[in-house]
Amino acid sequence: MSTSWSIQITLVQLMQEKMSVVYEVTVYTGDVAHASNFHNVYITLVGIEGQSESVELTSWFPFFYKGSVAKFEVKCSKPLGELLVIILRKEHHIVLPNSPWFVAKVEVKSPMGDIYPFPIYKWITDCEEHYFREGSAVLLSQEKHPITKLCWTKDIIEQQRLYNWAQYKPGLPHIMEAETCSALPLDVRFYFTKELEMGYTAVKALAELKLVEWAQCKEKWTNIEDIQRLYSCHRTEISDYVHDHWKEDSFFGYQFLNGINPMVIRRCRALPQNFPVTDEMVFNGNKQCLKDEMKKGNIFLCDYKILDGVKANIINGKQQYLVAPLVLLQKTPDDKLMPIAIQLKQTPAEDNPIFLPTDSEWDWLLAKTFVRNSEFNLHELSSHLLRTHLLAEVFTVALLRHLPMMHPLYKLLMPHTRYTLMINFLAQKLLISDTGVFTRFASSGGEGMLTILRRALSSVTYRSLCLPDDISDRGLEDVPNFYYRDDGLELWNIIYRFVEGTLSCYYKNDKMVQDDQALQDWINDIYSNGFTCEEKTDIPKRLNTVKELLKFVTMVIFTCSAQHSAVNAGQYDFIGWMPNTPVSLERPPPSRKGEATEATMLDTFPSIDVTVHGMATVWLLSKQSSDSEFLGNYPEQRFTDDVPLEKIKTFKQQLKNLHLQIQERNKHLELPYTYLDPKVVENSVSV
């Protein structure tokens, strides 16, 4: 009897095997440290005509080792039709700890030979079921099957559990909620290589720059030769040029266009009432006059009024100083931008003279030095921290909270969020906290820093974040030798064409934009948490047309990549030689002319320890890691549709062409401008 039953069972099994269909499953584990998984993994395939059993993908051999590609078979009693979803579950192991597993992607080949890609690029940290939709990008309105709608819902619920808003300081953009670095989700933390390289404390940075012996010295500089000895510990080609030319007026003017903060200068059509410069002052009796020069478009203004009245820091028990200068510049017939007048405080007064190039060498150099210190503080807090780091964090958190991984915007923008949340967390703890380097060693550190950030946020407009509008609004369309503008506009246009080509295949008309609730939730979250609902920012609360969408997404990508590179990559180049850009100043601004000497200048400079910590900090901020991902490189292939994949190829080729164009131009420049070369522009705010 038992033999008969055994034969029947065997026959049934043979018939089932004969009737079953086989799906080939290929699992790609990410090639990053700690990505391996030694637990059993189960997969369920879901198609429009049914789903498979939950099948174990396991073997004595550790298939899911980092960088591995493992192949399996999943047998089903009948074809499942078009595949929609896979469900992955990592089994809890009694002996082994619950280690995370980084799944790059899964590919499934049907019995008919069709390939279904499932791009994942996520850490699976628990033993729950995780639903992943087939890789085609879709909008929610296009989801017809209950299982794909469930994927959408589950993704949003999980992301909103992981990513929450927190208030850093009142009146500033909100940040990602995380008390410690380890509280950040694994998906937004550094890979191991980056973690090692960014594990620099101030001490390690000082050691690498060979500055340790200077770091605790609170004495004043007594001669320029000692500053040169300090500087010689670490030099770059551009910092050497800065060292050689920092006193020159033409280089002082050049930095407003192509230095690390090309965001202040604007064409001047009428003098501000609080800047009473006269023809006699600046033209010294020759036939030129300011009115005519302004009509010709030859006069430019840099106004640091945002710094007016800001409380300066106290460092080593000594009061520091920060001014809010006005700088007037003139374009000369040989296309140089020359400073012609500097007023160090906003309110005209007898003790607030207007300094001129015809003043004594030290009067004029001291005035320019105060301007350069103001430039440092405004650059670091407004142009760099606020307008790139903090805004990139807002874009990122809003994206993660409202756009599921199958949404085309998620696929397009995720590469431009890489490492941003973690680098910002470190900046909050190590740079701008109460014990941070900026707080301890910059003239605006502490209360002044928060004042500047709040004022800067109030002054942000949407047009100022969109480079073509910003250049136009500042009247800088035809200024010669303005490489930030030239390269930036080229990049903006290349990015715009890429965004247009990619998104236009998903948004066919304006109504699709208006009806995409996930998109509208994203943009509204950016407005509400990034700009504290200030109406005058003109940041949109919603998007109504395809054209509006393309511009906004271009702005996001440009801000996170090109703009950050423009204001970050050259920090050591222009700040490493301290006299060019002091991080703090220890004497009040001069109230009379004719009294400054070299000794005055040295006494005004920051103390030795402040200089050293400033150098070490900007060196760290300028340092690229070995796993940087540059603009146009997308090693994580989130898109699977033909159109975006083709647009990525075109995007990369256009970036390569721009690189060659910039490279050729730079061969003929005394000082090459490299910060917007696509070869050095990272995809995201990651340093």
Secondary structure, DSSP 8 states (H G I E B T S, - for coil): -HHHHHHHHHHHHHHHHHH-EEEEEEEEE-SSTT--B-S-EEEEEEETTEE---EEE--SS-TB-TT-EEEEEEEESS---SEEEEEEEE---SSS----EEEEEEEEE-TTS-EEEEEEEEEE-SSSEEEEE-S----GGG--SHHHHHHHHHHHHHHHHH--EE-SSTTS--EE--SSGGGS-GGGS--HHHHHHT---HHHHHHHTT-GGGTT-------HHHHHHHHTTS--HHHHHHHHHTT-HHHHHHHHHHSS-TTS-EE-SS--TT----HHHHHTTSS--HHHHHHTT-EEEEE-GGGTT----EETTEE-B----EEEEEE-TTS-EEEEEEESSSS-BTTB-EE-TTS-HHHHHHHHHHHHHHHHHHIIIIIIIIIIIIHHHHHHHHHHHH--TTSHHHHHHGGGGTTHHHHHHHHHHHTSSTTSHHHHHSTTTTHHHHHHHHHHHHH--HHHHSHHHHHHHTT-TT-TT-HHHHHHHHHHHHHHHHHHHHHTTT--SHHHHHH-HHHHHHHHHHHHHHSTT-GGG---SS--SHHHHHHHHHHHHHIIIIIHHHHHTTHHHHHSSGGGS-S-B-S---SSSS---HHHHHHHS--HHHHHHHHHHHHHHH---TT--BTT--SS----SHHHHHHHHHHHHHHHHHHHHHHHHHTT-SS---TT-TTT-BSS---
